[in-house]
Amino acid sequence: MTVHNTPEHNGIAERLNHTLIERVHAMMHASSLPKNLWGEAVMHATWVKNHTSTRCLGKKTPYEMLYQRKPNLENIPVWGCVKVHDTSGTKLDMCARNGH
């Protein structure tokens, strides 16, 4: 519990926010994507954080603690891989192409 309108009193949440923003900065810089995709970067950074182990949970992931099974990390999306909607083909063609 914290005092209303004083987020600085909750150090754990502030540290998490700081960590996520640092990851977003690194991801945005490395990918050269436009800044308006920062929200997608935050969601991706949060997804990665929830699927990686942490010391405070005894080397388990938050996902594992919630669902009682290890996360499937075979198809981790790579940040910066952009798919662009493309309707130039026929019905049977792919409707997305790789972007830059």
Secondary structure, DSSP 8 states (H G I E B T S, - for coil): ---TT-GGG-HHHHHHHHHHHHHHHHHHHHHT--GGGHHHHHHHHHHHHHTS-BGGGTSB-HHHHHHSS----TT---TT--EEE--SS-TTS-SEEE--
